[in-house]
Amino acid sequence: MSSAPTVYDVAERSGVSIATVSRVYRSPDTVREQTRQRVLEAARELGYVPSGNARGLASRSTGVLGLCFPDYSDPDAESEAESTAGEDIDDAAMLYSDQIIRGMERAARRHGYALLIAASLKGGPESLVAKVAGRVDGFAVLARTVATEELEVISRRQPVVMLAGPRESDDLDHLDHIEVANADGQRELTRHLIEDHGLRRLAYIGSAEESPDVAARFRGYVEACRAAGLPAPDEPDLRVGMMTQAEGAQAADALLERSGPRPDALLFANDQMAVGALHTLERRGVRVPRDIAVTGFDGIALSRIVRPALTTVRQPMRRMGEEAVELLVRRLTGRQDSEPVSMMLPVSVARRSSCGCGD
């Protein structure tokens, strides 16, 4: 079986340089029509399909963009997907990072790029991102995935876009940055519970190692409580570790076991925990929302499927991925000035049954 034709074969048959073949596929307008047609005809005759590496021989580009993020996989959500009937099964476990990936893939494909994805929960994400950086033209990275020092070094030789949360250090002020209006979303959701449903005893559940995003959500919660004349806590009522369904279920148990009046509402820092809490409350015979309201944050597909459907704050995860690619492509093609871009994407409150609103 013969080997696949290469860029060298096309260059030899059409009588042009490898660089010219690369330009035909990368920027065809820079090549004379007659030459371009000769190269394309040679490629058709040989059955040549350009790859990112071949296109990059002359320009040192790879035709690939990268994304680095912590591994947020939640086995509870995956089990939920397997046990949920209907056409939404495949979407049920699509969590935060999955939607960002979808957005990046869509935009990258539109611009002729492939996407390289690297996820790491623990055990040296710095070495992982260094490997990714050597294989891509530019990459996006979620906040707190990579050490500031390493990002600063990598960004000297290729464009980097920071996703989620405010910039963590003045050393990264030169990087493009995209975040969502976390505080605004949680503030509006909390206001809705207080003013529209008359709920006063609220409990907020955050994370033990609080991310910038979760910190902003708690800040929005505190601001809404203060505006309504309610006690403004210094800390969440409860902090959990991984913010999974299992931890949300345990948090609901812990809050129900506390002495004193039961909360009117449980506000979770993400949807996964809130879904876990719904399971616990059902098991214990606590009716949602009649006995207690439950809310989440993110707007993952699972929030629509559970019963009662979860009231949450929808953030534009796919759009975040798309905007990241647009910024990278602009940097790579020189169509943007040197000033760093800081983009804040809006969120919206999805009012559903778990707080007492209709679907």
C-alpha positions as CSV (number, residue, x, y, z in Angstrom):
1,M,0.0,0.0,0.0
2,S,1.6,3.3,-1.1
3,S,2.2,6.1,1.4
4,A,0.1,9.2,1.5
5,P,1.4,12.0,-0.7
6,T,3.2,14.9,1.0
7,V,3.7,18.6,0.5
8,Y,7.0,17.7,-1.0
9,D,5.3,15.6,-3.7
10,V,2.9,18.5,-4.6
11,A,5.8,21.0,-4.7
12,E,7.8,18.7,-7.0
13,R,4.9,17.9,-9.4
14,S,3.8,21.5,-9.7
15,G,7.3,22.9,-9.9
16,V,7.1,25.3,-7.0
17,S,8.6,25.6,-3.6
18,I,7.2,24.1,-0.4
19,A,6.5,27.6,0.8
20,T,4.3,28.3,-2.2
21,V,2.3,25.2,-1.6
22,S,1.8,26.2,2.0
23,R,0.6,29.7,0.9
24,V,-1.9,28.2,-1.6
25,Y,-3.7,26.5,1.3
26,R,-3.0,29.1,4.0
27,S,-3.4,32.4,2.2
28,P,-4.4,31.7,-1.5
29,D,-4.8,35.4,-2.3
30,T,-1.1,35.8,-2.0
31,V,-0.4,33.4,-4.9
32,R,-0.9,34.1,-8.6
33,E,-4.0,32.5,-10.1
34,Q,-2.0,30.5,-12.6
35,T,0.4,29.1,-10.0
36,R,-2.4,28.4,-7.5
37,Q,-4.3,26.4,-10.1
38,R,-1.2,24.4,-11.0
39,V,-0.6,23.5,-7.3
40,L,-4.3,22.5,-6.7
41,E,-4.3,20.4,-9.9
42,A,-1.2,18.6,-8.7
43,A,-2.7,18.0,-5.3
44,R,-5.9,16.6,-6.9
45,E,-3.9,14.2,-9.1
46,L,-1.8,13.0,-6.1
47,G,-4.8,12.8,-3.7
48,Y,-3.0,15.2,-1.3
49,V,-4.8,16.4,1.8
50,P,-3.0,19.3,3.6
51,S,-2.3,18.8,7.3
52,G,-1.5,21.4,9.9
53,N,2.1,20.3,10.1
54,A,2.6,20.4,6.3
55,R,1.0,23.9,6.1
56,G,3.4,25.0,8.8
57,L,6.7,24.0,7.2
58,A,7.2,27.5,5.8
59,S,5.4,29.6,8.3
60,R,6.2,27.6,11.5
61,S,2.5,27.5,12.2
62,T,0.7,24.3,13.2
63,G,-2.9,25.1,12.2
64,V,-3.8,24.0,15.7
65,L,-5.2,25.9,18.7
66,G,-5.1,24.6,22.3
67,L,-7.2,24.6,25.4
68,C,-6.0,23.7,28.9
69,F,-8.4,23.3,31.8
70,P,-8.7,21.3,35.1
71,D,-10.5,18.0,34.8
72,Y,-13.9,18.9,36.1
73,S,-15.4,15.5,35.3
74,D,-18.1,14.4,37.8
75,P,-18.8,10.7,37.8
76,D,-22.2,11.4,39.4
77,A,-23.2,13.4,36.4
78,E,-22.0,10.7,34.0
79,S,-24.1,8.2,35.9
80,E,-27.1,10.6,35.6
81,A,-26.6,10.7,31.9
82,E,-26.6,6.9,31.6
83,S,-29.8,6.6,33.6
84,T,-31.8,9.4,32.0
85,A,-34.2,8.3,29.3
86,G,-34.8,10.3,26.1
87,E,-32.8,12.2,23.5
88,D,-31.1,14.4,26.0
89,I,-28.9,11.5,27.4
90,D,-25.8,12.6,25.5
91,D,-26.2,16.1,26.7
92,A,-26.9,15.4,30.3
93,A,-23.2,15.2,31.4
94,M,-22.1,18.2,29.3
95,L,-20.5,20.2,32.1
96,Y,-18.9,23.6,32.1
97,S,-15.7,22.8,30.3
98,D,-17.4,20.6,27.7
99,Q,-19.5,23.5,26.5
100,I,-16.4,25.7,26.2
101,I,-14.8,23.0,24.1
102,R,-17.9,22.9,21.8
103,G,-17.6,26.7,21.3
104,M,-13.9,26.6,20.6
105,E,-14.3,23.7,18.2
106,R,-17.0,25.4,16.2
107,A,-15.0,28.7,15.9
108,A,-11.7,26.9,15.2
109,R,-13.2,24.9,12.4
110,R,-14.7,28.1,10.9
111,H,-11.2,29.6,10.8
112,G,-9.5,26.4,9.5
113,Y,-7.9,25.4,12.7
114,A,-8.0,22.1,14.7
115,L,-8.3,22.1,18.5
116,L,-5.9,20.3,20.9
117,I,-7.5,19.7,24.3
118,A,-5.6,19.0,27.5
119,A,-7.3,18.4,30.9
120,S,-5.5,17.9,34.2
121,L,-7.0,17.7,37.7
122,K,-3.8,17.2,39.7
123,G,-0.2,16.2,39.2
124,G,1.6,18.9,37.2
125,P,-0.6,20.9,34.9
126,E,2.5,23.1,34.3
127,S,4.3,20.4,32.4
128,L,1.1,19.6,30.5
129,V,0.6,23.1,29.3
130,A,4.2,23.3,28.3
131,K,3.7,20.3,26.0
132,V,0.5,21.9,24.6
133,A,2.3,25.2,24.0
134,G,4.9,23.4,21.8
135,R,2.2,21.9,19.6
136,V,-0.1,24.8,18.9
137,D,-0.1,28.4,17.5
138,G,-1.9,29.8,20.5
139,F,-4.1,28.5,23.3
140,A,-6.7,29.4,25.9
141,V,-6.4,28.4,29.5
142,L,-8.9,28.4,32.3
143,A,-8.1,30.4,35.4
144,R,-5.9,28.6,38.1
145,T,-4.9,25.8,35.7
146,V,-1.4,26.9,35.1
147,A,1.2,28.7,37.3
148,T,1.4,32.4,36.6
149,E,5.2,32.2,36.0
150,E,4.8,29.6,33.3
151,L,2.0,31.5,31.5
152,E,4.1,34.6,31.5
153,V,7.0,32.8,29.8
154,I,4.8,31.0,27.3
155,S,2.9,34.2,26.3
156,R,6.2,35.8,25.2
157,R,6.2,33.5,22.2
158,Q,2.6,32.9,21.4
159,P,-0.9,34.4,22.1
160,V,-2.7,33.2,25.3
161,V,-6.2,33.9,26.3
162,M,-7.3,33.6,29.9
163,L,-10.8,32.2,30.5
164,A,-13.0,32.7,33.6
165,G,-12.3,34.6,36.8
166,P,-10.5,38.0,37.0
167,R,-6.8,38.1,36.2
168,E,-4.9,36.5,39.0
169,S,-1.8,38.6,38.9
170,D,-0.5,41.9,37.5
171,D,2.1,39.8,35.7
172,L,-0.7,38.6,33.4
173,D,-2.2,42.0,32.6
174,H,-0.9,41.8,29.0
175,L,-3.0,38.7,28.2
176,D,-6.4,38.8,26.6
177,H,-9.0,37.8,29.1
178,I,-12.6,36.6,29.0
179,E,-14.9,36.2,32.0
180,V,-18.6,36.2,32.7
181,A,-20.7,38.4,35.0
182,N,-20.7,36.0,38.0
183,A,-21.5,38.5,40.6
184,D,-24.3,40.1,38.6
185,G,-25.9,36.7,38.0
186,Q,-25.8,35.6,41.6
187,R,-27.0,39.0,42.8
188,E,-30.1,38.9,40.5
189,L,-30.9,35.3,41.4
190,T,-30.7,36.1,45.1
191,R,-32.8,39.2,44.6
192,H,-35.4,37.0,42.8
193,L,-35.7,34.6,45.7
194,I,-36.0,37.4,48.3
195,E,-38.3,39.9,46.5
196,D,-40.4,37.6,44.2
197,H,-40.8,34.6,46.5
198,G,-40.4,36.3,49.9
199,L,-37.7,33.9,51.1
200,R,-35.6,35.3,54.0
201,R,-33.7,32.4,55.5
202,L,-31.1,31.7,52.8
203,A,-28.1,29.3,52.9
204,Y,-25.2,29.7,50.4
205,I,-23.0,26.7,49.6
206,G,-19.6,27.4,48.2
207,S,-16.3,25.6,47.7
208,A,-13.4,25.0,50.0
209,E,-10.7,26.3,47.7
210,E,-12.7,29.1,46.2
211,S,-12.1,29.9,42.6
212,P,-12.3,33.5,41.4
213,D,-15.6,32.7,39.7
214,V,-17.1,31.2,42.9
215,A,-15.8,34.1,45.0
216,A,-17.5,36.5,42.6
217,R,-20.8,34.6,43.0
218,F,-20.6,34.7,46.7
219,R,-19.9,38.4,46.5
220,G,-23.1,38.9,44.5
221,Y,-25.1,36.9,47.0
222,V,-23.8,39.1,49.9
223,E,-24.6,42.3,48.0
224,A,-28.2,41.1,47.4
225,C,-28.7,40.2,51.0
226,R,-27.3,43.5,52.2
227,A,-29.6,45.4,49.7
228,A,-32.6,43.5,51.1
229,G,-31.7,44.3,54.7
230,L,-30.8,40.7,55.5
231,P,-27.6,39.7,57.4
232,A,-24.6,39.8,55.1
233,P,-22.4,36.8,55.9
234,D,-18.6,36.9,55.8
235,E,-18.4,33.2,54.7
236,P,-20.7,30.8,52.9
237,D,-22.9,28.7,55.2
238,L,-21.1,25.6,54.1
239,R,-18.0,24.9,52.0
240,V,-17.4,21.7,50.0
241,G,-14.4,20.3,48.2
242,M,-14.9,19.3,44.5
243,M,-18.4,20.8,44.0
244,T,-19.8,17.5,42.6
245,Q,-23.3,16.0,42.9
246,A,-22.1,13.8,45.7
247,E,-20.8,16.8,47.7
248,G,-24.0,18.6,47.1
249,A,-26.0,15.7,48.4
250,Q,-23.9,15.6,51.5
251,A,-24.2,19.4,52.0
252,A,-28.0,19.1,51.9
253,D,-27.9,16.4,54.6
254,A,-25.6,18.5,56.7
255,L,-27.8,21.6,56.5
256,L,-31.0,19.7,57.3
257,E,-29.3,18.3,60.4
258,R,-28.3,21.7,61.8
259,S,-30.3,23.0,64.8
260,G,-32.6,25.9,64.4
261,P,-35.1,26.8,61.7
262,R,-34.6,25.1,58.3
263,P,-33.5,27.5,55.5
264,D,-36.1,28.7,53.0
265,A,-33.6,28.2,50.2
266,L,-30.3,26.5,49.4
267,L,-28.2,28.5,46.9
268,F,-25.4,26.4,45.4
269,A,-22.3,27.7,43.7
270,N,-22.8,25.4,40.7
271,D,-25.5,23.2,39.2
272,Q,-23.9,19.8,39.9
273,M,-24.1,20.4,43.7
274,A,-27.7,21.6,43.4
275,V,-28.7,18.5,41.5
276,G,-27.1,16.3,44.2
277,A,-29.1,18.2,46.8
278,L,-32.3,17.6,44.9
279,H,-31.8,13.9,45.2
280,T,-31.1,14.1,49.0
281,L,-34.2,16.2,49.6
282,E,-36.4,13.8,47.7
283,R,-35.0,10.9,49.6
284,R,-35.7,12.7,52.9
285,G,-39.2,13.6,51.9
286,V,-38.5,17.3,51.7
287,R,-40.6,18.9,49.0
288,V,-39.0,21.3,46.5
289,P,-39.9,24.1,46.2
290,R,-42.8,23.9,48.7
291,D,-40.6,23.1,51.7
292,I,-37.4,24.5,50.5
293,A,-36.1,26.2,47.3
294,V,-32.9,25.1,45.5
295,T,-30.8,27.0,43.0
296,G,-27.6,26.5,41.1
297,F,-25.3,28.3,38.8
298,D,-23.9,27.6,35.2
299,G,-26.9,26.4,33.2
300,I,-25.6,22.9,32.3
301,A,-28.0,20.8,30.3
302,L,-28.6,18.5,33.3
303,S,-30.3,21.5,35.1
304,R,-33.2,21.3,32.6
305,I,-33.6,17.5,32.9
306,V,-33.8,17.0,36.6
307,R,-37.2,17.2,38.4
308,P,-38.0,19.7,39.5
309,A,-36.2,21.6,36.9
310,L,-33.4,23.6,38.4
311,T,-33.5,27.4,38.7
312,T,-30.0,28.6,37.8
313,V,-27.9,31.3,36.3
314,R,-27.0,30.5,32.7
315,Q,-23.6,31.6,31.6
316,P,-22.6,31.7,27.9
317,M,-20.1,28.8,28.0
318,R,-20.1,28.1,24.3
319,R,-19.7,31.8,23.5
320,M,-16.8,32.0,25.8
321,G,-15.0,29.3,23.7
322,E,-16.0,31.0,20.5
323,E,-14.7,34.4,21.7
324,A,-11.4,32.8,22.8
325,V,-10.8,31.5,19.3
326,E,-11.7,34.9,17.8
327,L,-9.1,36.6,20.0
328,L,-6.4,34.1,19.2
329,V,-7.0,34.3,15.5
330,R,-6.9,38.1,15.6
331,R,-3.5,37.9,17.4
332,L,-2.2,35.3,15.0
333,T,-3.2,37.2,11.9
334,G,-2.1,40.6,13.2
335,R,-5.6,42.1,12.9
336,Q,-5.6,43.5,16.4
337,D,-3.5,46.1,18.1
338,S,-1.2,45.3,21.0
339,E,-3.6,46.4,23.8
340,P,-4.9,43.4,25.8
341,V,-8.7,42.7,25.5
342,S,-10.7,42.2,28.7
343,M,-14.2,40.9,27.9
344,M,-17.1,40.5,30.3
345,L,-19.9,38.3,29.0
346,P,-23.4,38.7,30.4
347,V,-25.4,36.0,32.1
348,S,-29.2,35.4,32.6
349,V,-31.3,33.8,35.3
350,A,-33.3,30.8,34.3
351,R,-36.4,30.7,36.5
352,R,-37.7,27.2,36.9
353,S,-39.7,24.9,39.2
354,S,-37.0,24.4,41.9
355,C,-37.6,28.0,43.2
356,G,-41.4,28.0,42.7
357,C,-41.5,29.4,39.1
358,G,-42.9,27.5,36.2
359,D,-40.7,25.9,33.5
